[in-house]
Amino acid sequence: MNVNGTEVRANAVQLSFPRRTDVVIIGGGIVGVSAAIHLAERGVPVVLCEKGRIAGEQSSRNWGWIRKTGRDLRELPLMVESARLWARLVPLLEEDIGYGVRGTTYLAETDAEFAPHEAWHQAAKPFQLDTILLSASETDRMLGRSGRRFAGAIHTPSDATAEPALAVPAMARHATKLGVTILENCAVRLVERANGTVTGVVTEHGEIACKSVILAGGVWSRTFLENLDLNLPQLAVKSSVLRTAPAPEIVSGGLGATRASVRRRMDGGYTIARSGAAEFQLVPAAFRHFGAFLPVLRDRWRIMTIKAGRDFFGPLGSARWRADEETPFERVRVFDPKPDLRLLDGVMKAAGELHPQLVNARPVETWGGMIDVMPDEIPVIDTPPGWQGLLIATGLSGHGFGIGPGVGHLAAQMTTGEKPLVDPEPFSLSRFCRRIAA
């Protein structure tokens, strides 16, 4: 399938099925692949199992922003480290993934929109970022225009962008060079344990004995854990994105605004979407975790829709299976949701109103992606009680491309007992669940 205008070519290395390893990673997105790289660099044997293909879902469907700007302060230390990891990793890939330090700018059309940027800038001062606030006239100069269309902006020059559909497959190829075994079209059905400790996994093709498992399954993580009687308050929302044919440059990096956010692409076009605008799918877990998600829904009720329908009984619904039974992961190898074309029409119109360079820009592709969201919109990176050797790394909540290498790195460190690059406490599972079935 063609996603984001770039063919996602998964690693085609064919290896005999491994029966034993040290660490099994479930999920071939940016977190799983990043964790595999970190472990392999330290000589740890790793098998990565992906139910479909590498980066087939959200890791190739996102906006391509690698930003510190506007991050929740609890995850900002990890994002700072992740930005360093990106800069270190890119030269090792020996492939052009469109990476560049191009800056992130969030525009404010009104003083009311500018106020949260001012508040964040003040709160983030202890991190000593290069973020600055721009006045209306300074914003005009940065955009090469006049008329003071915007009340101001917040700008971080050191933020970066890259092409998602190129980045993660390139990272996977690098991981195989380091010795990682990548098994595509290989769904993990169960994690096995004895006396509270992980002993292996059961895949659709057989068992793999291991000491540790990292679950980096994105939107599938909750479904997988429910079958193990583990409770994760994670839900999936659908985001819609489009790309345009080549159009005149506004700025080279990410350019956010309430009504439309745009990123200059490697091919000269733009990736365009609206932040926070998503479709909230009603599944059984939505009712169980509805109270935890009420603050998010209240904050975004104008731009988030709630949809009930056949998805209630779909692949992310309630399911149970045994080791010898087919799983939802085998029935849906790649989740490819239909985009909201009506929403995207409005976003494209808004982009043209905000930026004259895009008035005549021609949309050439649209796509949807399922985002793994936590109630507080920051990740879970933790081991559930009674499951020594199982590390959950999920819930990146729509901004995981940039922070993904950091999450994978931290998950790998926690798995091996290495000193973590940041304090993992903000990402604990216990912040939601006082008691988890073991």
C-alpha positions in Angstrom: 0.0 0.0 0.0 1.1 3.6 -0.7 0.9 5.8 2.4 1.9 9.5 2.5 3.0 9.3 -1.1 5.8 6.9 -0.3 5.8 3.1 -0.7 6.4 1.5 2.7 8.8 -1.3 2.0 9.2 -3.6 4.9 12.4 -5.5 5.7 12.4 -8.6 3.5 15.2 -10.5 5.3 14.1 -14.2 5.6 15.4 -16.0 8.7 14.5 -19.4 10.2 12.0 -19.1 13.0 13.8 -18.4 16.3 13.0 -20.6 19.3 14.8 -18.6 21.9 16.1 -15.0 22.5 16.6 -12.6 25.4 14.0 -10.0 24.5 10.9 -10.2 22.3 9.4 -6.9 21.1 5.8 -6.8 20.1 5.1 -4.2 17.5 7.1 -2.8 14.5 6.4 0.9 14.9 8.8 3.6 16.0 8.9 2.6 19.6 9.5 -1.1 19.0 12.2 -0.5 16.4 13.9 2.1 18.5 14.0 -0.3 21.5 15.4 -3.0 19.3 18.2 -0.7 18.1 19.1 0.2 21.6 19.2 -3.4 22.8 21.2 -4.6 19.8 23.8 -1.9 20.2 24.4 -3.4 23.7 24.7 -6.9 22.4 21.3 -8.1 23.6 19.6 -10.8 21.4 16.3 -9.4 20.2 13.4 -10.7 18.1 10.8 -8.2 16.9 7.4 -9.5 16.0 5.1 -7.4 13.8 1.6 -8.7 13.0 1.7 -6.9 9.6 4.6 -4.9 8.2 7.1 -2.5 9.7 5.5 1.0 10.2 2.3 -0.1 8.5 0.1 1.9 10.8 0.5 5.2 12.8 4.3 5.2 12.6 4.1 5.9 8.8 0.8 7.9 8.9 1.7 10.8 11.3 2.6 14.4 10.5 6.4 14.0 10.7 7.0 16.5 13.4 9.9 16.1 15.9 9.0 18.8 18.3 9.7 20.0 21.9 7.3 22.9 21.5 4.1 22.7 23.5 5.0 19.3 25.0 3.4 18.3 28.3 6.1 19.2 30.9 6.1 15.7 32.3 7.3 14.2 29.0 9.5 17.2 28.0 12.7 15.7 29.6 12.2 12.5 27.5 11.5 14.6 24.4 14.8 16.5 24.9 16.6 13.2 25.0 14.7 11.9 22.0 15.7 14.9 19.9 19.4 14.0 20.7 18.7 10.4 19.8 17.3 11.5 16.4 20.4 13.5 15.7 22.7 10.6 16.6 20.7 8.0 14.7 20.1 9.7 11.4 23.7 9.5 10.2 23.8 5.8 11.1 20.9 5.0 8.8 22.9 6.0 5.6 19.5 6.7 4.0 17.8 10.0 3.3 14.7 10.1 5.5 14.0 13.8 5.0 15.3 14.6 8.4 16.3 18.2 9.1 16.4 20.7 12.0 13.8 23.2 10.5 12.0 24.5 13.6 8.4 24.4 14.8 6.2 27.4 14.9 2.7 27.7 16.4 0.7 30.7 15.1 -2.0 32.4 17.1 -4.7 34.2 15.3 -6.0 36.0 18.5 -4.7 37.1 21.8 -6.7 34.3 23.4 -4.9 31.7 21.3 -1.5 33.3 22.1 -2.1 33.2 25.9 -1.5 29.4 26.2 1.8 29.7 24.3 2.9 32.4 26.7 2.0 30.3 29.7 3.9 27.2 28.3 6.9 29.3 27.4 7.1 30.5 31.0 6.6 27.1 32.5 9.2 25.5 30.2 12.0 28.0 31.2 13.7 25.5 33.6 14.4 23.3 30.5 16.5 26.0 28.9 15.1 25.5 25.4 15.7 27.9 22.5 12.0 28.6 22.3 11.0 32.2 21.7 7.8 34.2 21.5 7.2 36.3 18.4 5.1 39.5 18.2 2.7 40.1 15.4 5.3 42.0 13.4 8.0 39.4 14.1 5.6 36.7 13.0 5.0 38.6 9.7 8.8 38.8 9.1 9.3 35.1 9.7 6.4 34.3 7.2 7.6 36.9 4.7 4.3 38.8 4.7 2.7 41.9 6.1 -0.7 42.9 7.5 -0.3 41.3 11.0 -2.6 38.4 10.2 -1.5 36.7 13.4 -1.4 38.1 17.0 1.9 36.3 17.5 3.6 32.9 17.6 5.8 30.6 19.6 8.9 29.3 17.8 11.6 26.7 18.6 14.4 26.7 16.0 15.9 23.4 17.2 12.8 21.3 16.4 13.0 19.0 13.4 10.9 17.1 10.9 11.3 13.9 8.9 9.3 11.7 6.5 7.6 9.0 8.7 7.1 6.5 5.8 10.8 6.6 5.2 12.2 6.9 8.7 10.9 3.8 10.5 11.6 1.3 7.7 15.1 2.7 7.4 15.5 2.3 11.2 14.3 -1.3 10.9 16.9 -2.0 8.2 19.6 -0.6 10.5 18.3 -2.8 13.3 18.8 -5.9 11.2 22.3 -4.9 10.4 22.9 -4.8 14.2 21.6 -8.4 14.5 17.9 -7.9 15.3 15.6 -10.6 14.0 12.5 -9.0 12.5 9.5 -11.2 11.8 6.7 -9.6 9.8 3.3 -11.1 9.4 3.9 -12.7 12.8 1.4 -11.9 15.4 2.1 -12.6 19.1 -0.9 -14.2 20.7 0.1 -14.6 24.3 2.8 -13.8 26.8 3.6 -16.8 29.0 4.9 -16.6 32.5 5.8 -18.9 35.5 5.7 -17.7 39.1 4.9 -14.1 38.0 7.9 -14.0 35.6 7.8 -13.9 31.8 9.1 -17.1 30.2 8.2 -16.6 26.5 5.6 -15.7 23.9 3.3 -17.7 21.7 3.1 -16.4 18.1 0.9 -17.6 15.3 4.0 -19.5 14.0 5.2 -21.0 17.2 6.6 -20.3 20.6 9.7 -18.2 21.4 11.3 -18.6 24.8 12.6 -15.3 26.3 13.4 -13.4 29.5 11.7 -10.2 28.7 8.9 -8.8 26.5 8.4 -5.2 25.4 4.8 -4.5 24.3 4.9 -1.6 21.8 1.6 -2.4 20.1 0.2 1.1 19.7 -3.7 1.0 19.5 -3.6 -2.8 19.9 -1.9 -2.8 23.3 -5.1 -2.5 25.3 -6.8 -5.4 23.4 -3.7 -7.6 23.9 -3.5 -6.8 27.6 -7.2 -7.4 28.2 -6.7 -11.0 27.1 -4.1 -11.3 29.8 -6.5 -9.9 32.4 -4.6 -6.6 32.5 -6.3 -3.3 32.6 -5.0 -0.4 30.5 -7.1 2.8 30.1 -6.2 3.4 26.5 -8.6 4.2 23.7 -8.2 4.7 20.0 -9.2 7.8 18.1 -9.1 8.3 14.3 -7.1 11.2 12.8 -7.4 12.3 9.2 -4.5 13.8 7.2 -3.9 14.9 3.6 -0.9 15.7 1.5 -0.7 18.2 -1.4 1.2 18.4 -4.7 4.2 20.7 -4.6 3.4 24.2 -3.6 5.4 27.4 -2.7 7.3 27.3 0.5 6.0 29.1 3.5 8.6 27.9 6.0 10.7 24.7 5.9 9.5 23.2 9.2 6.3 22.6 11.0 3.7 25.4 11.1 0.8 24.9 13.5 -2.4 26.8 14.0 -5.8 26.0 15.5 -7.6 25.6 12.3 -4.9 23.9 10.2 -1.3 22.7 10.7 1.1 22.2 7.9 4.5 20.6 7.3 6.7 21.2 4.3 7.4 17.7 2.8 10.5 16.3 1.2 8.7 16.3 -2.2 7.8 20.0 -2.1 4.2 19.4 -1.0 2.6 19.7 2.4 1.2 17.4 5.0 -1.9 19.1 6.4 -4.2 18.3 9.3 -6.0 19.8 12.3 -4.6 19.2 15.7 -7.0 17.6 18.2 -9.7 16.9 15.5 -10.4 13.2 15.8 -13.2 10.6 15.7 -13.6 8.8 19.0 -14.7 5.2 18.4 -17.2 3.7 20.8 -16.1 0.2 21.8 -16.8 -1.7 25.0 -13.6 -0.3 26.6 -14.9 3.3 26.0 -17.6 2.8 28.5 -15.3 1.2 31.0 -12.8 4.1 30.8 -15.2 6.9 29.9 -14.8 8.8 33.2 -11.0 8.9 32.8 -11.4 10.5 29.3 -14.0 13.1 30.2 -11.5 15.9 30.6 -10.1 15.3 27.1 -13.6 15.1 25.6 -14.8 18.3 27.4 -11.7 20.2 26.2 -12.2 19.2 22.6 -15.9 18.7 22.2 -16.0 21.2 19.3 -13.5 19.3 17.2 -13.9 15.7 18.3 -16.7 13.5 17.2 -18.0 10.3 18.9 -19.1 7.6 16.6 -21.1 4.4 17.4 -21.4 1.7 14.8 -20.1 -1.7 13.7 -16.6 -0.8 15.2 -18.2 -1.6 18.6 -17.7 -5.3 17.6 -14.6 -4.6 15.5 -11.0 -5.6 16.0 -10.5 -3.1 18.9 -13.6 -4.2 20.6 -13.8 -6.9 23.3 -12.2 -10.2 22.4 -10.7 -13.3 24.1 -8.6 -16.0 22.7 -6.4 -18.9 23.5 -2.9 -19.7 22.3 -4.3 -21.9 19.6 -6.9 -19.5 18.3 -6.8 -16.8 15.7 -6.5 -13.3 17.2 -7.7 -9.8 16.1 -4.1 -9.1 15.1 -4.2 -11.8 12.4 -7.6 -10.7 11.1 -6.4 -7.1 10.7 -2.7 -7.1 9.7 -2.8 -3.3 8.9 -5.4 -1.0 10.3 -6.3 1.3 7.4 -9.3 3.5 8.5 -11.1 5.7 6.1 -10.3 9.4 6.5 -12.9 12.0 7.3 -13.1 13.8 3.9 -15.5 16.4 5.1 -13.2 17.4 7.9 -10.2 17.5 5.5 -12.1 19.7 3.1 -12.5 22.2 5.9 -8.9 21.9 7.0 -7.7 22.5 3.4 -9.9 25.6 3.1 -8.6 26.9 6.4 -5.0 26.3 5.3 -5.5 28.5 2.3 -7.1 31.2 4.4 -4.1 31.2 6.8 -1.4 30.9 4.1 -1.8 32.5 0.6 0.8 30.1 -0.7 -1.7 27.2 -0.3 -4.7 28.8 -1.9 -4.2 26.9 -5.1 -2.5 23.8 -3.5 -3.9 20.6 -4.9 -4.7 17.7 -2.5 -3.4 14.5 -4.0 -3.9 11.9 -1.1 -5.8 11.5 2.1 -5.5 8.9 4.8 -6.6 8.0 8.3 -4.7 6.7 11.3 -5.6 5.2 14.6 -4.0 6.9 17.6 -3.4 5.2 21.0 -4.6 7.8 23.5 -4.2 7.8 27.3 -6.5 10.0 29.6 -3.6 12.4 30.3 -2.1 12.1 26.8 1.3 11.0 27.9 2.8 7.5 27.5 2.8 4.4 29.7 6.2 2.9 30.1 6.0 0.4 32.9 5.8 -3.2 34.2 2.4 -4.3 35.6 2.5 -6.0 39.0 2.8 -9.7 38.8 4.4 -9.6 35.4 8.1 -9.4 35.9 9.8 -9.2 32.5 6.8 -7.5 30.7 7.4 -3.8 29.9 4.5 -1.9 28.4 5.4 1.1 26.1 2.3 2.6 24.6 -0.1 5.5 24.6 1.9 8.1 22.8 -1.3 10.0 22.2 -0.8 11.4 18.8 2.7 12.9 19.2 4.7 9.8 19.2 6.9 10.2 16.1 9.1 12.7 17.7 9.4 11.1 21.1 9.3 7.5 19.8 13.1 7.0 19.9 13.2 8.2 23.5 10.3 6.0 24.6 12.0 3.0 22.9 15.3 3.8 24.4 13.8 4.2 27.9 11.8 1.0 27.6 15.0 -0.9 26.6 16.9 0.5 29.6 14.1 -0.5 32.0 14.0 -4.0 30.5 17.8 -4.5 31.0 18.1 -2.7 34.3 20.3 0.0 32.9 20.2 3.5 34.5 17.3 5.3 32.7 18.1 8.4 30.7 15.2 10.2 32.5 13.0 9.5 35.5 10.3 7.0 34.4 7.9 7.8 37.2 5.7 10.1 35.2 5.0 7.2 32.8 3.9 4.7 35.5 0.9 2.6 35.0 -0.1 3.1 38.6 -1.1 6.7 37.9 -4.3 5.2 36.5 -4.7 1.8 38.2 -4.4 1.2 41.9 -5.0 -2.5 41.4 -4.3 -4.5 38.3 -5.3 -8.1 37.9 -2.2 -10.3 38.0 
